[in-house]
Amino acid sequence: MQIGRRIYYDKATGNLILDMGPRVGEVVKTTREQDFEAYKVLNERVEETVGMIELEFGQFETEFLESRFRFRVNPKTEELEFNYGPIDPEEPTEPVYQKPLTERMANTEAETAGMALELAQTQARLDQSERDQASLLLSLVEGGVI
C-alpha cells in the first residue's frame, strides 16, 4: 500500500508541527484522532489550532527535494509554500516561501500559451491590414489617382 504525506501545521502561523512523510509497504492509513493519540507533539496541542493537509503519494516530491524540505502552510490560503533559497549559515536571511514549482510552471505555460495566441491574432490582424492597404493602393493606381 502507498500512503501520501500528511502534514500537521499551526493554523495561526503555518509553521510545521509534524510531517508524516509518504509511507509504503505494510502500512495502515490512520485517522486524525489516531495521530493525535500516537504523537506527543500533536497531543500536547489544542486540536482546533492544528491544521492538516493530506497529499497524494508522490505529490510535490520534487518540490520537497528542491527546497530541502523547507516549507510551510500559508495560513490564509492553507496551501503549501516552499523555500527554494540557498542555505547559508554564515549569512542567514529571512526565508522566502513560494508556491510549488509545478504550479508555477503550469501557470507560466498557461500564460505563454495565452501570449502565443494573442501574438498569432495580432499577426493575423497585421497581415489583414497589409492586404487591405495593398488593395486600396492598387485601387488608387488603377483609378489614376496616383
C-alpha positions as a Python dict, from the first residue, in 0.01 Angstrom:
ca = {
    (1, 'M'): (0, 0, 0),
    (2, 'Q'): (115, 357, -65),
    (3, 'I'): (7, 641, 160),
    (4, 'G'): (82, 1002, 79),
    (5, 'R'): (239, 1260, 305),
    (6, 'R'): (28, 1404, 587),
    (7, 'I'): (130, 1744, 722),
    (8, 'Y'): (13, 1893, 1052),
    (9, 'Y'): (69, 2266, 1095),
    (10, 'D'): (-11, 2554, 1326),
    (11, 'K'): (-319, 2726, 1184),
    (12, 'A'): (-212, 3070, 1309),
    (13, 'T'): (142, 3074, 1168),
    (14, 'G'): (153, 2797, 908),
    (15, 'N'): (460, 2650, 1077),
    (16, 'L'): (516, 2278, 1058),
    (17, 'I'): (423, 2069, 1361),
    (18, 'L'): (457, 1719, 1216),
    (19, 'D'): (541, 1586, 871),
    (20, 'M'): (428, 1227, 833),
    (21, 'G'): (617, 1155, 513),
    (22, 'P'): (497, 914, 248),
    (23, 'R'): (469, 552, 355),
    (24, 'V'): (497, 234, 154),
    (25, 'G'): (452, -135, 227),
    (26, 'E'): (258, -295, 508),
    (27, 'V'): (121, 33, 640),
    (28, 'V'): (-221, 134, 762),
    (29, 'K'): (-375, 472, 700),
    (30, 'T'): (-451, 637, 1033),
    (31, 'T'): (-715, 891, 1125),
    (32, 'R'): (-651, 1238, 1261),
    (33, 'E'): (-774, 1120, 1601),
    (34, 'Q'): (-531, 826, 1599),
    (35, 'D'): (-244, 1059, 1508),
    (36, 'F'): (-331, 1291, 1799),
    (37, 'E'): (-323, 994, 2033),
    (38, 'A'): (1, 850, 1893),
    (39, 'Y'): (220, 1159, 1855),
    (40, 'K'): (320, 1362, 2162),
    (41, 'V'): (385, 1674, 1951),
    (42, 'L'): (17, 1664, 1850),
    (43, 'N'): (-149, 1559, 2175),
    (44, 'E'): (23, 1845, 2358),
    (45, 'R'): (-166, 2093, 2140),
    (46, 'V'): (-523, 2215, 2130),
    (47, 'E'): (-666, 2021, 1837),
    (48, 'E'): (-861, 2317, 1694),
    (49, 'T'): (-535, 2511, 1647),
    (50, 'V'): (-384, 2240, 1429),
    (51, 'G'): (-447, 2217, 1055),
    (52, 'M'): (-382, 1913, 839),
    (53, 'I'): (-302, 1862, 472),
    (54, 'E'): (-304, 1520, 308),
    (55, 'L'): (-116, 1475, -16),
    (56, 'E'): (-136, 1203, -276),
    (57, 'F'): (155, 962, -281),
    (58, 'G'): (443, 1138, -459),
    (59, 'Q'): (263, 1472, -480),
    (60, 'F'): (509, 1765, -462),
    (61, 'E'): (807, 1529, -409),
    (62, 'T'): (1022, 1736, -646),
    (63, 'E'): (932, 2048, -451),
    (64, 'F'): (1019, 1886, -118),
    (65, 'L'): (1358, 1779, -254),
    (66, 'E'): (1438, 2106, -432),
    (67, 'S'): (1350, 2308, -121),
    (68, 'R'): (1540, 2066, 104),
    (69, 'F'): (1214, 2010, 293),
    (70, 'R'): (1188, 2378, 390),
    (71, 'F'): (819, 2453, 362),
    (72, 'R'): (523, 2594, 545),
    (73, 'V'): (149, 2623, 501),
    (74, 'N'): (17, 2967, 411),
    (75, 'P'): (-230, 3032, 696),
    (76, 'K'): (-456, 3242, 472),
    (77, 'T'): (-481, 3004, 175),
    (78, 'E'): (-400, 2680, 360),
    (79, 'E'): (-171, 2584, 69),
    (80, 'L'): (188, 2464, 80),
    (81, 'E'): (466, 2711, 10),
    (82, 'F'): (832, 2618, -35),
    (83, 'N'): (1160, 2796, 39),
    (84, 'Y'): (1395, 2728, -253),
    (85, 'G'): (1660, 2978, -143),
    (86, 'P'): (2019, 2887, -62),
    (87, 'I'): (2115, 2768, 283),
    (88, 'D'): (2398, 2984, 411),
    (89, 'P'): (2470, 2956, 785),
    (90, 'E'): (2718, 3246, 752),
    (91, 'E'): (2453, 3487, 627),
    (92, 'P'): (2108, 3382, 747),
    (93, 'T'): (1830, 3554, 556),
    (94, 'E'): (1457, 3579, 602),
    (95, 'P'): (1300, 3278, 425),
    (96, 'V'): (1103, 3347, 108),
    (97, 'Y'): (822, 3099, 59),
    (98, 'Q'): (674, 3041, -285),
    (99, 'K'): (406, 2831, -449),
    (100, 'P'): (517, 2484, -562),
    (101, 'L'): (736, 2478, -873),
    (102, 'T'): (491, 2255, -1058),
    (103, 'E'): (212, 2509, -1004),
    (104, 'R'): (436, 2797, -1107),
    (105, 'M'): (542, 2607, -1421),
    (106, 'A'): (181, 2527, -1510),
    (107, 'N'): (87, 2895, -1465),
    (108, 'T'): (383, 3002, -1679),
    (109, 'E'): (288, 2754, -1952),
    (110, 'A'): (-70, 2879, -1949),
    (111, 'E'): (47, 3242, -1967),
    (112, 'T'): (284, 3154, -2252),
    (113, 'A'): (6, 2981, -2445),
    (114, 'G'): (-214, 3286, -2394),
    (115, 'M'): (58, 3519, -2519),
    (116, 'A'): (125, 3294, -2820),
    (117, 'L'): (-246, 3307, -2911),
    (118, 'E'): (-252, 3684, -2867),
    (119, 'L'): (59, 3717, -3084),
    (120, 'A'): (-93, 3499, -3356),
    (121, 'Q'): (-414, 3707, -3350),
    (122, 'T'): (-213, 4030, -3369),
    (123, 'Q'): (-11, 3893, -3662),
    (124, 'A'): (-334, 3794, -3841),
    (125, 'R'): (-472, 4147, -3794),
    (126, 'L'): (-146, 4296, -3920),
    (127, 'D'): (-148, 4069, -4226),
    (128, 'Q'): (-511, 4168, -4299),
    (129, 'S'): (-425, 4537, -4263),
    (130, 'E'): (-136, 4499, -4507),
    (131, 'R'): (-364, 4324, -4759),
    (132, 'D'): (-627, 4597, -4718),
    (133, 'Q'): (-364, 4866, -4763),
    (134, 'A'): (-224, 4696, -5077),
    (135, 'S'): (-575, 4660, -5220),
    (136, 'L'): (-652, 5025, -5152),
    (137, 'L'): (-323, 5134, -5310),
    (138, 'L'): (-399, 4921, -5618),
    (139, 'S'): (-745, 5081, -5647),
    (140, 'L'): (-592, 5428, -5633),
    (141, 'V'): (-336, 5341, -5901),
    (142, 'E'): (-599, 5182, -6128),
    (143, 'G'): (-830, 5481, -6080),
    (144, 'G'): (-549, 5715, -6187),
    (145, 'V'): (-545, 5895, -5856),
    (146, 'I'): (-177, 5825, -5809),
}
